[in-house]
Amino acid sequence: MLTSKERAELRARANTLETTLMVGKGGVTETVIAEADTQLTARELIKGKVLEGALMSPREVSDAICEATGADGVAVIGTKFVIYRYSEKCQEQRNQTGRAKRKSTPVSKADPVRKGIRARRAAEKKVREQRNQYFRQQAIERSIEKSREKQLHGED
């Protein structure tokens, strides 16, 4: 089963692919399944087209081929469909050329959105505390000044 990010990446890769699998009025036959299996082993990602004479919808064709070959359906748009199946043969080729796929990506436990929210809240709290400290100091100075004035007026 593919994640949405993997599916989006495969859809992007499929844009440049030529249509290599055609399904005609005969529908999904053993030869179509065998050809799809061969292409999936060689390429991992194939694009197919359902011709107008076919009695099946592109979604039904895609699902039938995926079920028969063990592949995952990536996209169905109009009369075209894209399917994917991981291939050890392609992985070996990528390893030899230095383009290995399936790297383990480090996952940060910190959520960047929450981290930003916490940082903004901490900054706001610091500003509030500074403001409160300033007003407290002003209040203390005023009360000292008032008590001095009382002492001066009381002595007169």
DSSP file (Angstrom, degrees, kcal/mol; ACC not computed):
  #  RESIDUE AA STRUCTURE BP1 BP2  ACC     N-H-->O    O-->H-N    N-H-->O    O-->H-N    TCO  KAPPA ALPHA  PHI   PSI    X-CA   Y-CA   Z-CA
    1    1 A M              0   0    0      0, 0.0     2,-0.3     0, 0.0    71,-0.0   0.000 360.0 360.0 360.0 132.7    0.0    0.0    0.0
    2    2 A L        -     0   0    0     71,-0.1     2,-0.1     1,-0.1    71,-0.0  -0.642 360.0-128.4 -93.2 146.5    1.4    3.4   -1.0
    3    3 A T     >  -     0   0    0     -2,-0.3     4,-2.5     1,-0.1     5,-0.2  -0.427  31.6-106.2 -82.0 168.0    1.3    6.5    1.1
    4    4 A S  H  > S+     0   0    0      1,-0.2     4,-2.3     2,-0.2     5,-0.1   0.856 120.9  51.8 -66.2 -33.9   -0.1    9.7   -0.4
    5    5 A K  H  > S+     0   0    0      2,-0.2     4,-2.2     1,-0.2    -1,-0.2   0.920 111.3  46.5 -68.6 -42.6    3.4   11.2   -0.7
    6    6 A E  H  > S+     0   0    0      2,-0.2     4,-2.4     1,-0.2    -2,-0.2   0.913 112.5  51.0 -63.0 -41.9    4.7    8.1   -2.5
    7    7 A R  H  X S+     0   0    0     -4,-2.5     4,-2.4     1,-0.2    -2,-0.2   0.903 109.9  49.7 -62.8 -41.4    1.6    8.2   -4.8
    8    8 A A  H  X S+     0   0    0     -4,-2.3     4,-2.0     2,-0.2    -1,-0.2   0.898 110.9  49.6 -65.0 -40.1    2.2   11.9   -5.6
    9    9 A E  H  X S+     0   0    0     -4,-2.2     4,-2.2     2,-0.2    -2,-0.2   0.909 111.9  48.3 -64.4 -41.9    5.8   11.2   -6.4
   10   10 A L  H  X S+     0   0    0     -4,-2.4     4,-2.1     2,-0.2    -2,-0.2   0.880 109.1  53.0 -67.7 -37.6    4.9    8.3   -8.7
   11   11 A R  H  X S+     0   0    0     -4,-2.4     4,-0.8     2,-0.2    -1,-0.2   0.906 109.5  49.8 -61.9 -40.1    2.2   10.4  -10.4
   12   12 A A  H >< S+     0   0    0     -4,-2.0     3,-0.7     1,-0.2     4,-0.5   0.913 111.5  47.8 -65.1 -42.3    4.8   13.1  -11.1
   13   13 A R  H >< S+     0   0    0     -4,-2.2     3,-0.7     1,-0.2     4,-0.3   0.842 107.2  58.2 -65.2 -32.5    7.2   10.5  -12.5
   14   14 A A  H >< S+     0   0    0     -4,-2.1     3,-0.9     1,-0.2    -1,-0.2   0.680  86.1  78.6 -74.2 -17.6    4.4    9.0  -14.7
   15   15 A N  T << S+     0   0    0     -4,-0.8    -1,-0.2    -3,-0.7    -2,-0.2   0.870  97.9  42.8 -59.0 -36.4    3.8   12.4  -16.5
   16   16 A T  T <  S+     0   0    0     -3,-0.7    -1,-0.3    -4,-0.5    -2,-0.2   0.553  93.9 106.6 -88.6  -6.9    6.8   11.9  -18.7
   17   17 A L    <   -     0   0    0     -3,-0.9     2,-0.3    -4,-0.3    29,-0.1  -0.397  67.4-127.9 -73.7 147.2    6.1    8.2  -19.4
   18   18 A E        -     0   0    0     -2,-0.1     2,-0.5     1,-0.1    29,-0.5  -0.644  33.9 -98.8 -86.2 151.9    4.8    7.0  -22.7
   19   19 A T        +     0   0    0     -2,-0.3    29,-0.2     1,-0.2     3,-0.1  -0.615  50.1 165.2 -72.6 119.7    1.7    4.7  -22.8
   20   20 A T        +     0   0    0     27,-2.2     2,-0.5    -2,-0.5    28,-0.2   0.537  53.8  63.0-115.7 -11.2    3.0    1.2  -23.1
   21   21 A L  E     -a   48   0A   0     26,-1.4    28,-2.7     2,-0.0     2,-0.4  -0.969  60.8-170.9-123.0 122.7    0.0   -1.0  -22.2
   22   22 A M  E     -a   49   0A   0     -2,-0.5     2,-0.5    26,-0.2    28,-0.2  -0.929   7.0-163.3-114.8 134.1   -3.2   -1.0  -24.3
   23   23 A V  E     +a   50   0A   0     26,-2.6    28,-2.8    -2,-0.4    31,-0.2  -0.969  18.9 179.7-117.1 118.5   -6.4   -2.7  -23.3
   24   24 A G    >   -     0   0    0     -2,-0.5     3,-1.6     3,-0.3    31,-0.3   0.029  50.8 -58.4-100.9-153.5   -8.8   -3.1  -26.1
   25   25 A K  T 3  S+     0   0    0      1,-0.3    30,-0.3    29,-0.2     3,-0.1   0.679 124.6  69.2 -69.3 -16.9  -12.3   -4.6  -26.5
   26   26 A G  T 3  S-     0   0    0      1,-0.2    -1,-0.3    28,-0.1     2,-0.1   0.685  94.2-151.8 -73.0 -17.1  -11.1   -8.0  -25.3
   27   27 A G    <   -     0   0    0     -3,-1.6     2,-1.1    29,-0.1    -3,-0.3  -0.462  52.6 -11.7  81.4-154.1  -10.7   -6.5  -21.8
   28   28 A V  S    S+     0   0    0     -2,-0.1     2,-0.2    -5,-0.1    -1,-0.1  -0.724  79.9 171.0 -88.1 100.2   -8.2   -7.8  -19.3
   29   29 A T     >  -     0   0    0     -2,-1.1     4,-2.2     1,-0.1     5,-0.2  -0.464  50.0 -97.3-101.9 176.5   -6.9  -11.1  -20.8
   30   30 A E  H  > S+     0   0    0      1,-0.2     4,-2.6     2,-0.2     5,-0.2   0.864 124.1  53.3 -62.8 -36.0   -4.1  -13.4  -19.8
   31   31 A T  H  > S+     0   0    0      2,-0.2     4,-2.5     1,-0.2    -1,-0.2   0.890 108.0  49.6 -68.3 -37.7   -1.8  -11.8  -22.4
   32   32 A V  H  > S+     0   0    0      2,-0.2     4,-2.4     1,-0.2    -2,-0.2   0.920 113.0  47.2 -64.9 -42.6   -2.5   -8.3  -21.0
   33   33 A I  H  X S+     0   0    0     -4,-2.2     4,-2.4     2,-0.2    -2,-0.2   0.905 112.2  49.6 -65.2 -41.7   -1.7   -9.5  -17.5
   34   34 A A  H  X S+     0   0    0     -4,-2.6     4,-2.2     2,-0.2    -2,-0.2   0.910 112.4  47.5 -63.8 -42.3    1.5  -11.2  -18.7
   35   35 A E  H  X S+     0   0    0     -4,-2.5     4,-2.5     2,-0.2    -2,-0.2   0.902 111.8  50.0 -65.3 -40.9    2.6   -8.1  -20.5
   36   36 A A  H  X S+     0   0    0     -4,-2.4     4,-2.6     2,-0.2    -2,-0.2   0.908 110.6  50.3 -63.0 -41.6    1.8   -5.9  -17.5
   37   37 A D  H  X S+     0   0    0     -4,-2.4     4,-1.9     2,-0.2    -2,-0.2   0.911 111.1  48.5 -63.0 -43.2    3.8   -8.3  -15.3
   38   38 A T  H  X S+     0   0    0     -4,-2.2     4,-1.9     2,-0.2    -2,-0.2   0.926 113.7  46.1 -62.5 -46.0    6.8   -8.2  -17.6
   39   39 A Q  H  X>S+     0   0    0     -4,-2.5     4,-2.9     1,-0.2     5,-0.5   0.884 110.6  52.8 -66.9 -38.6    6.7   -4.4  -17.8
   40   40 A L  H  X5S+     0   0    0     -4,-2.6     4,-1.6     1,-0.2    -1,-0.2   0.880 109.4  49.7 -64.9 -36.9    6.4   -4.0  -14.1
   41   41 A T  H  <5S+     0   0    0     -4,-1.9    49,-0.3    -5,-0.2    -1,-0.2   0.891 118.0  39.9 -66.3 -39.1    9.4   -6.2  -13.5
   42   42 A A  H  <5S+     0   0    0     -4,-1.9    -2,-0.2    -5,-0.2    -1,-0.2   0.843 136.3  11.8 -79.4 -34.4   11.4   -4.2  -16.0
   43   43 A R  H  <5S-     0   0    0     -4,-2.9     2,-1.1    -5,-0.2    -3,-0.2   0.645  74.9-144.4-122.8 -19.6   10.3   -0.7  -15.1
   44   44 A E  S  <<S+     0   0    0     -4,-1.6    41,-2.0    -5,-0.5     2,-0.5  -0.171  84.6  59.3  75.6 -40.0    8.3   -0.7  -11.8
   45   45 A L  E     + B   0  84A   0     -2,-1.1     2,-0.3    39,-0.2    39,-0.2  -0.972  65.1 172.8-126.2 122.8    6.0    2.1  -13.2
   46   46 A I  E     - B   0  83A   0     37,-2.3    37,-2.2    -2,-0.5     2,-0.5  -0.952  21.4-145.3-131.7 152.3    3.8    1.7  -16.3
   47   47 A K  E     - B   0  82A   0    -29,-0.5   -27,-2.2    -2,-0.3   -26,-1.4  -0.949  22.0-174.5-114.9 133.0    1.1    3.8  -17.9
   48   48 A G  E     -aB  21  81A   0     33,-3.2    33,-2.4    -2,-0.5     2,-0.4  -0.814  12.6-147.9-125.3 165.9   -1.7    2.1  -19.7
   49   49 A K  E     -aB  22  80A   0    -28,-2.7   -26,-2.6    -2,-0.3     2,-0.6  -0.997   8.8-143.5-136.4 138.8   -4.7    3.2  -21.8
   50   50 A V  E     -a   23   0A   0     29,-2.7   -26,-0.2    -2,-0.4   -28,-0.1  -0.901  27.1-135.0-100.8 120.3   -8.1    1.7  -22.2
   51   51 A L    >   -     0   0    0    -28,-2.8     3,-1.4    -2,-0.6   -29,-0.0  -0.261  21.6-108.3 -73.3 162.9   -9.3    2.0  -25.8
   52   52 A E  T 3  S+     0   0    0      1,-0.3    -1,-0.1     3,-0.1   -28,-0.1   0.789 114.5  60.2 -63.8 -29.4  -12.9    3.2  -26.6
   53   53 A G  T 3  S+     0   0    0      2,-0.0    -1,-0.3     0, 0.0   -29,-0.1   0.600  80.5 109.2 -76.6  -9.8  -14.0   -0.2  -27.7
   54   54 A A    <   -     0   0    0     -3,-1.4   -29,-0.2   -31,-0.2   -28,-0.1  -0.361  63.5-145.8 -70.1 146.6  -13.4   -1.8  -24.4
   55   55 A L  S    S+     0   0    0    -30,-0.3     2,-0.3   -31,-0.3    -1,-0.1   0.424  76.7  76.2 -91.3   0.6  -16.4   -2.8  -22.3
   56   56 A M  S    S-     0   0    0      2,-0.0    -2,-0.1     3,-0.0   -29,-0.1  -0.807  80.8-118.3-112.6 152.7  -14.6   -2.0  -19.0
   57   57 A S     >  -     0   0    0     -2,-0.3     4,-2.3     1,-0.1     5,-0.2  -0.479  31.4-110.7 -80.3 159.4  -13.9    1.4  -17.4
   58   58 A P  H  > S+     0   0    0      0, 0.0     4,-2.6     0, 0.0     5,-0.2   0.857 119.2  54.7 -59.5 -34.5  -10.2    2.4  -16.8
   59   59 A R  H  > S+     0   0    0      2,-0.2     4,-2.5     1,-0.2     5,-0.2   0.923 108.8  47.3 -65.0 -43.6  -10.7    2.0  -13.0
   60   60 A E  H  > S+     0   0    0      2,-0.2     4,-2.3     1,-0.2    -1,-0.2   0.896 113.0  49.1 -64.6 -40.2  -12.0   -1.5  -13.4
   61   61 A V  H  X S+     0   0    0     -4,-2.3     4,-2.6     2,-0.2     5,-0.2   0.939 112.0  48.4 -63.7 -47.6   -9.1   -2.4  -15.8
   62   62 A S  H  X S+     0   0    0     -4,-2.6     4,-2.6     1,-0.2     5,-0.2   0.928 112.7  47.7 -59.2 -47.0   -6.5   -0.9  -13.3
   63   63 A D  H  X S+     0   0    0     -4,-2.5     4,-2.3     1,-0.2    -1,-0.2   0.898 112.0  50.1 -62.1 -41.3   -8.0   -2.7  -10.4
   64   64 A A  H  X S+     0   0    0     -4,-2.3     4,-2.0     2,-0.2    -2,-0.2   0.915 113.3  44.9 -65.8 -43.1   -8.1   -6.1  -12.3
   65   65 A I  H  X S+     0   0    0     -4,-2.6     4,-2.3     2,-0.2     6,-0.3   0.909 113.3  51.0 -67.6 -41.0   -4.4   -5.7  -13.4
   66   66 A C  H  X>S+     0   0    0     -4,-2.6     4,-1.8    -5,-0.2     5,-1.1   0.910 111.3  47.9 -62.3 -42.0   -3.3   -4.7   -9.9
   67   67 A E  H  <5S+     0   0    0     -4,-2.3    -1,-0.2    -5,-0.2    -2,-0.2   0.889 114.6  45.9 -66.2 -39.0   -5.1   -7.6   -8.3
   68   68 A A  H  <5S+     0   0    0     -4,-2.0    -2,-0.2     1,-0.2    -1,-0.2   0.830 123.2  32.9 -75.0 -31.8   -3.6  -10.1  -10.9
   69   69 A T  H  <5S-     0   0    0     -4,-2.3    -2,-0.2    -5,-0.1    -1,-0.2   0.564 104.3-117.2-103.1 -10.0    0.0   -8.8  -10.7
   70   70 A G  T  <5 +     0   0    0     -4,-1.8    -3,-0.2    -5,-0.2    -4,-0.1   0.763  68.1 138.6  78.6  24.9    0.2   -7.6   -7.1
   71   71 A A      < -     0   0    0     -5,-1.1     2,-0.4    -6,-0.3    14,-0.2  -0.388  52.2-117.3 -95.0 174.6    0.7   -4.0   -8.1
   72   72 A D  E     -C   84   0A   0     12,-3.5    12,-2.7    -2,-0.1     2,-0.4  -0.941  22.6-123.8-113.7 137.0   -0.6   -0.8   -6.6
   73   73 A G  E     +C   83   0A   0     -2,-0.4    10,-0.2    10,-0.2   -71,-0.1  -0.665  27.6 179.4 -77.2 129.4   -2.8    1.6   -8.6
   74   74 A V  E     -     0   0A   0      8,-2.8     2,-0.3    -2,-0.4     9,-0.2   0.876  58.9 -15.6 -96.6 -50.9   -1.3    5.1   -8.7
   75   75 A A  E     -C   82   0A   0      7,-1.3     7,-2.6   -65,-0.1     2,-0.4  -0.997  41.7-159.2-156.5 151.9   -3.8    7.1  -10.8
   76   76 A V  E     +C   81   0A   0     -2,-0.3     2,-0.5     5,-0.2     5,-0.2  -0.951  21.9 168.7-134.0 114.7   -6.7    6.8  -13.2
   77   77 A I  E >   -C   80   0A   0      3,-2.3     3,-2.2    -2,-0.4     2,-0.3  -0.972  60.9 -47.2-131.7 117.9   -7.3    9.9  -15.3
   78   78 A G  T 3  S-     0   0    0     -2,-0.5     0, 0.0     1,-0.3     0, 0.0  -0.440 122.8 -20.7  62.6-122.3   -9.7    9.8  -18.3
   79   79 A T  T 3  S+     0   0    0     -2,-0.3   -29,-2.7   -21,-0.1     2,-0.3   0.421 123.4  85.6 -98.0   0.7   -8.9    6.7  -20.3
   80   80 A K  E <   -BC  49  77A   0     -3,-2.2    -3,-2.3   -31,-0.2     2,-0.3  -0.733  52.9-174.6-106.1 152.4   -5.3    6.3  -18.9
   81   81 A F  E     -BC  48  76A   0    -33,-2.4   -33,-3.2    -2,-0.3     2,-0.4  -0.971  12.3-149.2-141.1 155.9   -4.1    4.6  -15.7
   82   82 A V  E     -BC  47  75A   0     -7,-2.6    -8,-2.8    -2,-0.3    -7,-1.3  -0.992  15.0-176.1-128.3 132.7   -0.8    4.2  -13.9
   83   83 A I  E     -BC  46  73A   0    -37,-2.2   -37,-2.3    -2,-0.4     2,-0.4  -0.943   4.7-162.4-129.8 154.1    0.3    1.2  -11.9
   84   84 A Y  E     +BC  45  72A   0    -12,-2.7   -12,-3.5    -2,-0.3     2,-0.3  -0.984  11.6 173.9-137.5 142.1    3.4    0.6   -9.8
   85   85 A R        -     0   0    0    -41,-2.0   -14,-0.1    -2,-0.4    -2,-0.0  -0.950  37.3-112.7-147.2 130.7    5.1   -2.5   -8.3
   86   86 A Y        -     0   0    0     -2,-0.3     2,-0.4     1,-0.0   -42,-0.1  -0.355  34.0-160.0 -61.4 137.4    8.4   -2.5   -6.5
   87   87 A S     >  -     0   0    0      1,-0.1     4,-1.8   -44,-0.1     5,-0.1  -0.985  21.3-156.3-128.6 125.5   11.1   -4.5   -8.5
   88   88 A E  H  > S+     0   0    0     -2,-0.4     4,-2.4     1,-0.2     5,-0.2   0.857  97.8  59.3 -63.3 -35.6   14.3   -5.9   -7.1
   89   89 A K  H  > S+     0   0    0      1,-0.2     4,-1.7     2,-0.2    -1,-0.2   0.922 107.1  44.7 -61.4 -45.3   15.8   -5.8  -10.6
   90   90 A C  H  > S+     0   0    0    -49,-0.3     4,-2.3     1,-0.2    -1,-0.2   0.864 110.8  55.1 -67.4 -35.7   15.3   -2.0  -10.8
   91   91 A Q  H  X S+     0   0    0     -4,-1.8     4,-2.3     2,-0.2    -2,-0.2   0.899 106.5  50.9 -64.1 -40.5   16.6   -1.6   -7.2
   92   92 A E  H  X S+     0   0    0     -4,-2.4     4,-1.9     2,-0.2    -1,-0.2   0.896 109.8  50.4 -63.8 -39.9   19.8   -3.4   -8.2
   93   93 A Q  H  X S+     0   0    0     -4,-1.7     4,-1.8     2,-0.2     6,-0.2   0.911 110.8  48.7 -64.1 -41.9   20.3   -1.1  -11.2
   94   94 A R  H  X>S+     0   0    0     -4,-2.3     5,-2.4     1,-0.2     4,-0.8   0.891 109.5  52.8 -65.0 -38.9   19.8    1.9   -9.0
   95   95 A N  H  <5S+     0   0    0     -4,-2.3     3,-0.4     1,-0.2    -1,-0.2   0.883 108.7  50.2 -64.0 -37.6   22.3    0.6   -6.5
   96   96 A Q  H  <5S+     0   0    0     -4,-1.9    -1,-0.2     1,-0.2    -2,-0.2   0.864 114.2  43.4 -69.3 -35.9   24.9    0.1   -9.2
   97   97 A T  H  <5S-     0   0    0     -4,-1.8    -1,-0.2    -5,-0.1    -2,-0.2   0.512 116.5-112.3 -87.7  -4.2   24.5    3.6  -10.5
   98   98 A G  T  <5S+     0   0    0     -4,-0.8     2,-0.4    -3,-0.4    -3,-0.2   0.598  85.5 116.7  85.9  10.5   24.4    5.1   -7.1
   99   99 A R      < +     0   0    0     -5,-2.4    -4,-0.2    -6,-0.2    -3,-0.1  -0.471  42.8 176.8-107.1  59.1   20.8    6.2   -7.2
  100  100 A A        -     0   0    0     -2,-0.4     3,-0.2    -6,-0.2    -9,-0.1  -0.383  11.6-160.0 -66.8 139.0   19.4    4.0   -4.4
  101  101 A K        +     0   0    0      1,-0.2    -1,-0.1   -10,-0.1   -10,-0.0   0.152  65.7  54.8 -92.2-147.5   15.8    4.5   -3.7
  102  102 A R        +     0   0    0      1,-0.1     2,-0.3    -2,-0.0    -1,-0.2   0.621  68.0 169.9  25.4  53.0   14.1    3.5   -0.4
  103  103 A K        -     0   0    0     -3,-0.2     2,-0.7     1,-0.0    -1,-0.1  -0.647  40.5-113.5 -84.5 145.7   16.4    5.4    1.9
  104  104 A S        -     0   0    0     -2,-0.3    -1,-0.0     3,-0.0    -2,-0.0  -0.706  32.4-148.7 -80.5 120.9   15.4    5.7    5.5
  105  105 A T        -     0   0    0     -2,-0.7     2,-0.2     1,-0.0    -1,-0.0  -0.745  18.6-114.2 -91.7 134.0   14.6    9.3    6.2
  106  106 A P        -     0   0    0      0, 0.0     2,-0.6     0, 0.0    -1,-0.0  -0.461  29.2-147.5 -67.5 134.2   15.3   10.6    9.7
  107  107 A V        -     0   0    0     -2,-0.2     2,-0.3     2,-0.0     3,-0.0  -0.907   5.8-139.7-108.4 122.8   12.0   11.5   11.3
  108  108 A S        -     0   0    0     -2,-0.6     0, 0.0     1,-0.1     0, 0.0  -0.620   0.3-151.7 -80.4 135.5   12.1   14.4   13.7
  109  109 A K  S    S+     0   0    0     -2,-0.3     2,-0.4     2,-0.1    -1,-0.1   0.722  74.8  88.1 -78.8 -19.6   10.0   13.9   16.8
  110  110 A A  S    S-     0   0    0      1,-0.0    -2,-0.1     4,-0.0     3,-0.1  -0.658  77.9-135.3 -83.2 130.0    9.4   17.6   17.2
  111  111 A D     >  -     0   0    0     -2,-0.4     4,-2.5     1,-0.2     5,-0.2  -0.749   9.5-148.3 -82.2 120.4    6.5   19.0   15.3
  112  112 A P  H  > S+     0   0    0      0, 0.0     4,-2.0     0, 0.0    -1,-0.2   0.833  95.4  53.0 -63.7 -31.3    7.7   22.2   13.5
  113  113 A V  H  > S+     0   0    0      2,-0.2     4,-2.2     1,-0.2     5,-0.1   0.951 112.6  42.8 -67.9 -48.1    4.3   23.9   13.8
  114  114 A R  H  > S+     0   0    0      1,-0.2     4,-2.8     2,-0.2     5,-0.2   0.868 111.0  56.7 -65.3 -35.0    4.0   23.3   17.5
  115  115 A K  H  X S+     0   0    0     -4,-2.5     4,-2.2     2,-0.2    -1,-0.2   0.921 108.8  46.6 -61.7 -43.5    7.6   24.3   17.9
  116  116 A G  H  X S+     0   0    0     -4,-2.0     4,-2.4     2,-0.2    -2,-0.2   0.896 111.5  51.1 -64.6 -41.6    6.9   27.6   16.3
  117  117 A I  H  X S+     0   0    0     -4,-2.2     4,-2.5     1,-0.2    -2,-0.2   0.929 110.9  48.6 -62.5 -44.8    3.7   28.1   18.4
  118  118 A R  H  X S+     0   0    0     -4,-2.8     4,-2.5     1,-0.2    -2,-0.2   0.903 110.6  51.1 -61.7 -41.4    5.7   27.4   21.6
  119  119 A A  H  X S+     0   0    0     -4,-2.2     4,-2.2     2,-0.2    -1,-0.2   0.917 111.4  47.1 -64.1 -43.0    8.4   29.9   20.6
  120  120 A R  H  X S+     0   0    0     -4,-2.4     4,-2.5     2,-0.2    -2,-0.2   0.910 112.7  49.5 -64.3 -41.9    5.9   32.6   19.9
  121  121 A R  H  X S+     0   0    0     -4,-2.5     4,-2.5     2,-0.2    -2,-0.2   0.904 110.7  50.0 -64.3 -40.2    4.1   32.0   23.2
  122  122 A A  H  X S+     0   0    0     -4,-2.5     4,-2.2     2,-0.2    -1,-0.2   0.909 111.4  48.7 -64.1 -41.1    7.4   32.1   25.0
  123  123 A A  H  X S+     0   0    0     -4,-2.2     4,-2.2     2,-0.2    -2,-0.2   0.914 112.1  48.6 -64.8 -42.6    8.4   35.4   23.4
  124  124 A E  H  X S+     0   0    0     -4,-2.5     4,-2.4     1,-0.2    -2,-0.2   0.898 110.8  51.3 -63.3 -40.4    4.9   36.9   24.2
  125  125 A K  H  X S+     0   0    0     -4,-2.5     4,-2.6     2,-0.2    -2,-0.2   0.900 108.8  50.7 -63.7 -41.0    5.3   35.7   27.8
  126  126 A K  H  X S+     0   0    0     -4,-2.2     4,-2.2     2,-0.2    -1,-0.2   0.912 110.7  48.8 -63.4 -43.1    8.7   37.3   28.1
  127  127 A V  H  X S+     0   0    0     -4,-2.2     4,-2.4     2,-0.2    -2,-0.2   0.914 111.7  49.9 -62.6 -43.1    7.4   40.6   26.7
  128  128 A R  H  X S+     0   0    0     -4,-2.4     4,-3.0     1,-0.2     5,-0.2   0.923 110.6  49.5 -60.7 -45.0    4.4   40.5   29.2
  129  129 A E  H  X S+     0   0    0     -4,-2.6     4,-2.4     1,-0.2    -1,-0.2   0.896 111.1  49.0 -63.4 -40.1    6.8   39.8   32.1
  130  130 A Q  H  X S+     0   0    0     -4,-2.2     4,-2.2     2,-0.2    -1,-0.2   0.916 112.7  48.1 -64.1 -42.7    9.0   42.7   31.1
  131  131 A R  H  X S+     0   0    0     -4,-2.4     4,-2.4     2,-0.2    -2,-0.2   0.926 112.6  48.2 -63.0 -45.6    6.0   45.1   30.8
  132  132 A N  H  X S+     0   0    0     -4,-3.0     4,-2.5     1,-0.2    -2,-0.2   0.906 110.8  51.1 -62.1 -41.0    4.6   43.9   34.2
  133  133 A Q  H  X S+     0   0    0     -4,-2.4     4,-2.4    -5,-0.2    -1,-0.2   0.908 109.7  50.7 -63.2 -41.3    8.0   44.4   35.8
  134  134 A Y  H  X S+     0   0    0     -4,-2.2     4,-2.3     1,-0.2    -2,-0.2   0.940 112.3  45.7 -61.1 -47.9    8.2   47.9   34.4
  135  135 A F  H  X S+     0   0    0     -4,-2.4     4,-2.4     1,-0.2    -2,-0.2   0.866 111.4  52.7 -67.9 -34.9    4.8   48.9   35.7
  136  136 A R  H  X S+     0   0    0     -4,-2.5     4,-2.4     2,-0.2    -1,-0.2   0.932 110.1  48.4 -61.7 -45.0    5.5   47.4   39.1
  137  137 A Q  H  X S+     0   0    0     -4,-2.4     4,-2.4     1,-0.2    -2,-0.2   0.902 111.5  50.0 -62.7 -41.2    8.7   49.4   39.3
  138  138 A Q  H  X S+     0   0    0     -4,-2.3     4,-2.4     2,-0.2    -1,-0.2   0.906 110.3  50.2 -63.1 -41.7    6.8   52.6   38.3
  139  139 A A  H  X S+     0   0    0     -4,-2.4     4,-2.4     2,-0.2    -2,-0.2   0.906 110.8  49.3 -64.4 -41.2    4.1   51.9   41.0
  140  140 A I  H  X S+     0   0    0     -4,-2.4     4,-2.3     1,-0.2    -2,-0.2   0.927 111.2  49.4 -63.4 -44.6    6.8   51.4   43.6
  141  141 A E  H  X S+     0   0    0     -4,-2.4     4,-2.3     1,-0.2    -2,-0.2   0.896 111.4  49.5 -62.8 -40.4    8.5   54.6   42.6
  142  142 A R  H  X S+     0   0    0     -4,-2.4     4,-2.7     2,-0.2    -1,-0.2   0.911 110.4  49.6 -64.5 -42.6    5.2   56.5   42.8
  143  143 A S  H  X S+     0   0    0     -4,-2.4     4,-2.3     2,-0.2    -2,-0.2   0.900 111.5  48.9 -66.1 -37.5    4.4   55.2   46.2
  144  144 A I  H  X S+     0   0    0     -4,-2.3     4,-2.0     2,-0.2    -1,-0.2   0.915 112.1  49.6 -64.3 -42.3    7.8   56.2   47.5
  145  145 A E  H  X S+     0   0    0     -4,-2.3     4,-2.2     2,-0.2    -2,-0.2   0.907 110.9  49.2 -63.5 -42.1    7.4   59.6   46.0
  146  146 A K  H  X S+     0   0    0     -4,-2.7     4,-2.3     1,-0.2    -1,-0.2   0.905 109.9  51.0 -64.0 -41.9    3.9   60.0   47.6
  147  147 A S  H  X S+     0   0    0     -4,-2.3     4,-2.0     1,-0.2    -1,-0.2   0.873 109.9  50.3 -66.2 -34.5    5.2   58.9   51.0
  148  148 A R  H  X S+     0   0    0     -4,-2.0     4,-2.5     2,-0.2    -1,-0.2   0.907 109.8  50.8 -65.8 -42.0    8.1   61.5   50.7
  149  149 A E  H  X S+     0   0    0     -4,-2.2     4,-2.7     1,-0.2     5,-0.2   0.892 109.7  50.6 -62.9 -39.5    5.5   64.2   49.8
  150  150 A K  H  X S+     0   0    0     -4,-2.3     4,-2.6     2,-0.2    -1,-0.2   0.912 110.6  49.0 -63.2 -42.4    3.4   63.2   52.9
  151  151 A Q  H  X S+     0   0    0     -4,-2.0     4,-1.5     2,-0.2    -2,-0.2   0.901 112.8  47.6 -64.8 -40.2    6.4   63.4   55.1
  152  152 A L  H  X S+     0   0    0     -4,-2.5     4,-1.0     1,-0.2    -2,-0.2   0.915 115.7  43.8 -67.4 -41.8    7.3   66.8   53.7
  153  153 A H  H  < S+     0   0    0     -4,-2.7    -2,-0.2     1,-0.2    -1,-0.2   0.819 112.1  53.9 -72.1 -32.6    3.8   68.2   54.0
  154  154 A G  H  < S+     0   0    0     -4,-2.6    -1,-0.2    -5,-0.2    -2,-0.2   0.817 108.2  49.4 -72.3 -30.1    3.4   66.7   57.5
  155  155 A E  H  <        0   0    0     -4,-1.5    -1,-0.2     1,-0.2    -2,-0.2   0.743 360.0 360.0 -80.8 -24.7    6.6   68.4   58.8
  156  156 A D     <        0   0    0     -4,-1.0    -1,-0.2    -5,-0.1    -2,-0.1   0.514 360.0 360.0 -66.8 360.0    5.6   71.8   57.4
